[in-house]
């Protein structure tokens, strides 16, 4: 599964031909930004930095040109800072912008992704008959050493499966149904409970092989640089 081909735009409501899967994404762009940025705890970092420097909200407002009310909302996470706003604050405290987005790994490596926070995407948004649909299981974790996906594979004819390749390693565990993986021009049938580990730098493709298709856990290891 090639993560570089995954689209990061979901649209509002989509129905893909023959997939029997409907999308009803109600989250707005602002809500998505709010949810993703909240994982960085920018407001908490800002408050800790201000208290460490012993600067009151009013004084910080004078230095940045921002109101104390806005700064308070930023600290409590009620408002998402723009980059220019964050840059003003960073200059006052003599820190780089990376201060607000770094050090997560040093603080903790523990990220929960709730089921309702995930969004399902098609293999390719422009494909009338996608070979699979996927959900990123750890989209909010930073500097991951692997990518994990929950993938649905509708039943498809062989000619509908799109061959691809990518760097790293790949592991698939079939949760339900029948999954057909073509590797080295050979179809391999995996049923519920079966798993496979393979070199994805070789061309491969997948498709559901029975009525109802298949669902699988897909894990790809990111190549080390």
Residue pairs with C-beta under 8 A, 6 or more apart in sequence:
1 132
1 134
1 149
1 151
1 166
1 170
1 200
1 206
1 218
1 220
2 164
2 165
2 166
2 200
3 147
3 166
3 220
4 166
5 123
5 124
5 164
6 121
6 134
6 136
7 121
7 122
7 124
7 125
8 121
9 125
10 23
10 25
10 119
10 120
10 121
11 23
11 25
11 125
12 25
13 22
13 23
13 24
13 25
14 22
14 23
14 122
15 21
15 22
15 23
16 122
16 127
16 128
16 129
16 130
16 133
17 128
17 129
18 129
18 154
19 122
19 129
19 130
19 133
19 154
20 154
21 120
21 133
21 152
21 154
23 120
25 119
27 35
27 119
30 80
33 80
34 80
35 117
36 140
37 80
38 77
39 111
39 140
39 142
40 100
40 101
40 104
42 74
42 77
42 81
42 86
42 100
42 101
43 74
43 75
43 76
43 77
44 75
44 77
45 99
45 100
46 71
46 74
46 75
46 89
46 100
47 75
49 93
49 95
49 99
50 57
50 60
50 75
50 93
53 93
55 63
57 68
57 71
57 72
58 68
60 66
60 68
60 71
60 89
60 92
61 67
61 68
61 70
61 71
63 92
64 71
64 85
64 88
64 89
64 92
65 88
66 85
66 88
66 89
70 79
73 79
74 81
74 85
81 89
83 97
86 97
86 100
87 97
90 96
90 97
90 99
90 100
93 99
104 142
104 143
105 142
105 143
109 141
111 138
111 140
111 141
111 142
113 136
113 137
113 138
113 139
113 140
113 141
117 140
118 135
118 136
118 137
118 139
118 150
119 135
120 133
120 134
120 135
120 152
121 133
121 134
121 135
122 130
122 132
122 133
123 130
123 131
123 132
123 133
123 134
123 162
124 130
124 162
127 162
129 156
129 160
130 154
131 153
131 154
131 156
131 160
131 161
131 162
131 205
131 206
131 207
132 151
132 152
132 153
132 154
132 206
132 207
133 151
133 152
133 154
134 149
134 150
134 151
134 152
134 218
135 149
135 150
135 151
136 147
136 148
136 149
137 148
137 149
137 150
138 144
138 147
138 148
144 222
145 221
145 222
146 219
146 220
146 221
146 222
147 219
147 220
147 222
148 217
148 218
148 219
149 217
149 218
149 219
149 220
150 215
150 216
150 217
150 218
151 215
151 216
151 217
151 218
152 213
152 214
152 215
153 177
153 179
153 206
153 207
153 208
153 213
153 214
153 215
153 216
154 207
154 208
154 213
155 207
155 208
155 209
155 210
155 211
155 212
155 213
156 207
156 208
157 207
158 182
158 187
158 207
160 207
161 180
161 182
161 205
161 206
161 207
162 205
163 182
163 203
163 204
163 205
164 203
164 204
164 205
165 200
165 201
165 202
165 203
165 204
166 200
166 201
166 220
167 200
167 201
167 223
168 200
168 220
168 221
168 222
168 223
169 197
169 198
169 199
169 200
169 220
169 221
170 197
170 198
170 199
170 200
170 218
170 219
170 220
170 221
171 195
171 196
171 197
171 218
171 219
171 220
171 221
172 179
172 181
172 190
172 195
172 196
172 206
172 216
172 217
172 218
172 219
173 194
173 195
173 216
173 217
174 190
174 191
174 192
174 193
174 194
174 195
174 214
174 215
174 216
175 192
175 214
175 215
175 216
175 217
176 192
176 214
176 215
177 191
177 192
177 208
177 209
177 210
177 212
177 213
177 214
177 215
178 189
178 190
178 191
178 192
178 208
178 209
178 210
178 214
179 189
179 190
179 191
179 194
179 206
179 207
179 208
179 209
179 214
179 216
180 187
180 188
180 189
180 190
180 206
180 207
180 208
180 209
181 187
181 188
181 190
181 196
181 198
181 204
181 205
181 206
182 188
182 204
182 205
182 206
182 207
183 198
183 202
183 203
183 204
184 202
184 203
188 196
189 209
190 196
190 214
190 216
198 204
200 220
208 214
